[in-house]
Amino acid sequence: MGDLPDEIRLKPNKDGSFIRPDSAFRSFVSQEPDSQFPAEKDRYALYLSPGCPWSHRAMIVRSLKKLENIIDLYICSLTMGKDGWFFDDSPEAAKYGVLPKDPLYGLDTLKQLYLKANPNYEGRYTVPVLWDKKTHTMVNNESSDIIRMLYTEFDHLLPEEDRESHKPGRELYPERLRDKIDEINEWVYGTVNNGVYKTGFATSQAAYEENVVKVFKSLDRLEKILDNRPFLLGKTITEADIRLFPTILRFDVGYVPIFMCNLGTIRDHYPNLHLWLRRLYWDNSFRTHGAFRKTSEPWLEKYKTGYANARRRVLGITGPDIVPKGPLVLIHELEEGERLSA
C-alpha cells in the first residue's frame, strides 16, 4: 500500500463520491518548555506547495504572525508527481521558489520525508507538513492544527505587540467567538473547502450534481453573512476568514473551469464575497501587513496548472494537461471607496 502512487489512494468511492482521508500525524507544538514538541526558534520547518489551498492557510498565518524568522519554509513542486509532491531542480520551478532538493536531508520527494518519519507509513504524502528539525520527525500534517499552533504556541517568541494577547478583540480565535468560528469552519470545510474537490473529483453524474449544488448553496449562505459586515465574524479577521480565503481566491481561476463548479462565479454572482476577497488580498494595513497578497501573488497564475494536473491524475484521464486560458484578470483591484479604513 505504501508504494502505491498518490492518485491511486485518492480514487473515489464506487458511487462516484470523493472522500478525503484523515491526516495521520496529529502531534502538537506547545509553548510549554517540557512538552514533547516545545515551541522554539529555528526548530521547525513548514513543507508545503503554494498551489495547495491547505498549504496556503499555513503560509498566510506564518506571514500574518511574522514567524518568517522563527519557522523555516520549504517549497515543494507546484504540481504532483507519481508519488505526490516533489522537489524540482528545473529553471522554471526555481522561478516560483521551488527547492531543487530537500534542504535538510537531500531528499527528492515528500514521500521520502514521510517514510523518514515512519518507515511503515501507508497513507498519502500531503502538504502542509510541520517538521521538527531537532528530533527529525513529523509533528503534524493537518492544516487546521498547524495554523492554530502558528498563531498560539509561538507567541512568546514574538515582540509583545505582535502577540495574540496584545490584541484584545482582534485575536484570530477570540474566546467569545470560538463557537461561531468552529461552526462556520465545519460547514465551510464540508461544502466549500472540500466541496469543490467532491465536485471536481466526482466520477458519477449524481455525485457531481449533488456536490456542486451544495457548493453554491454554501456560497449563497456566505454571501448573506457578508451582507452587513466586512469579515465573516464582524469587523476583524478571524481564523474563519483565513480558512475560506484560499478556496475563494482559487474559485474563478481553477474550480469553475476545471472542477466544473460552474453555476456561477465569485466576481459576477457574489458581490459581497468578491469584495471580501479583494479587501483581504489587497490589504497592506496593520491588519495583515500584506500577508494574503504576499502568499498568493507569486503563484496565482499557476493555480490552474495544478488543478488540471490533479484532476487528470485522480480521474485517470489520458493525454496532456489542458490548462484553461481564462479568466484574463486573475483578481480585480479595489475601486475607490471599497478599501477599509485603517
Helices and strands as residue ranges (DSSP letters): H 6-9, E 44-48, H 53-64, E 72-75, H 91-94, H 110-117, E 129-132, E 137-140, H 143-152, G 155-157, G 160-162, G 164-166, G 175-177, H 178-188, I 189-193, H 195-200, H 205-225, G 226-228, H 239-250, I 251-255, H 266-269, H 271-282, H 291-294, G 297-302, H 303-315
